[in-house]
Amino acid sequence: MKTHKHLFAQISAFENLLLAAHKAAVGKREQPNVMLFFDRLEENLWRLQEELQTQTYQPGEYSTFQIYEPKPRMISAASFRDRVAHHALINIIGPLFERSFIFDSYANRLGKGTHRAIRRYQHFLRDYRRYVLKCDIKKYFPSIDLEILKTILRHRLADSRLLWLIDAIIDGSNPQEAVTDYFPGDDLFTPIERRKGLPIGNLTSQFFANLYLNPLDHFIKEILRCCAYLRYVDDFVLFANSKAELWKWRKRIAIFLQGLRLKLHPQRCYIFPARVGWKFLGQQIFRTHRLLAAENVRRFKKRRQLWRKSPPDNLEQRLASWKGHAGQADTHRLLHAMELL
């Protein structure tokens, strides 16, 4: 496995920081903090470049808020200046790690979004016509072990200044939900002493979360020899014609995850017949067709009622976005009934 050196100069190059600023601003150009940064763009980028090159850069505070659908989660928003630094980092290291990812991991990758994952899921349903194992990891983002993550990164990266920046971003993360799980070899205090958790909302967190489970992908494909497997963040699915084989794989996956200090979610791991339509990434997927999950439709209807009382400035954009998402399923009648066609 190739180890990469001498990358930091590319990350801190002004051209890369400028590209990172424009990427970080996509869809957010009207936000006050973004407008303020772009008002003195060159000055702000030169200052950020100097802090990076002198290794005096320190991440700022996070703004946090709660969301409750589809499940309660704390979202953490970094300052725009920090988001520029995140994009500058991923611009350079992202393509290097991309080569190590399996074809069927679908999170935070160009051309590998939710709709592509859903279509692949349906393709596997048609080819493997008997059973499906669907798994979810318990409290994934709050459970990511930061020392293990750093070790995974150091397997491929050997640039000391680059590793300083990565450590600064990881260590600068705000505290996440406490998770106290024990694993073989732990003593009473181990779960408290090991720092865990990445903030949901960062580009770097999304990338690191995908990378953290890359060893699991290779274990399932190369050791378990599962031909039909896909993963989107911490949701992953295995297809086979033998229920017994899937049960065996589930046990081995649970053991493998212990090495990453992760556990399967006890209430969200199922083995079910392929003929049964099951929810995955917001759609209920059958061999022959796909439907939007009922709760997705209910949430949109509630939002739409609020928009009618107080229309947001980008109402048309929001409606078009949801219509585009819904149109990926077999929803012609639904969209017609909701007067979106």
Helices and strands as residue ranges (DSSP letters): H 8-12, H 14-24, H 32-39, H 41-53, E 63-67, E 73-77, H 80-98, H 114-127, E 131-136, H 140-143, H 146-154, H 160-171, H 190-193, H 203-212, H 214-218, I 219-223, E 228-232, E 235-240, H 243-258, E 270-273, E 278-280, E 283-285, E 290-292, H 294-309, H 315-326, H 332-337
